[in-house]
Amino acid sequence: AGASEGIRKFFDLHATDYHDSQPSDSLSGWEWPTLDQKALTAIVEQENVSRHSIFKLLFQKKQNETTQETLMSAIRDSWEKADSGIILGDEKFDKIGVNPYSSLDGLRQVYRIVEYLQVPREDVTIVLLYSAPRIDQWGAIYNKKS
């Protein structure tokens, strides 16, 4: 499952109102977008993803319109319910900018969500979390070029 799966499970458990969640006081006012159980079950079965990884479907090349609208509606519902904001993540969001090896661009999806929610861009904060191997790799590249 990896670290990012664990992070998604953490927020799913502590920043949602699922029946098995244990909300955390430190995340009070923040929401991790959720779907109602029927919609969640349908997407998990149809798309063959875990409940914790459903938002990676925003990056699919061949997007199912119903799934996309369901995900975007869940994000909007969480945004409207939250006092402080929403927390949304997947390892696919950390692929920022043009990549010659992949068409993934997390920033493009963030802009899509921001536009959908009609939120001013200056009200959006993006926090990228990278694992130590990625940071070590960047350091090695930087040291070779400097």
Helices and strands as residue ranges (DSSP letters): H 2-14, G 25-27, E 30-31, H 37-47, G 51-59, H 65-81, E 85-86, G 91-94, H 106-117, G 121-123, H 132-145
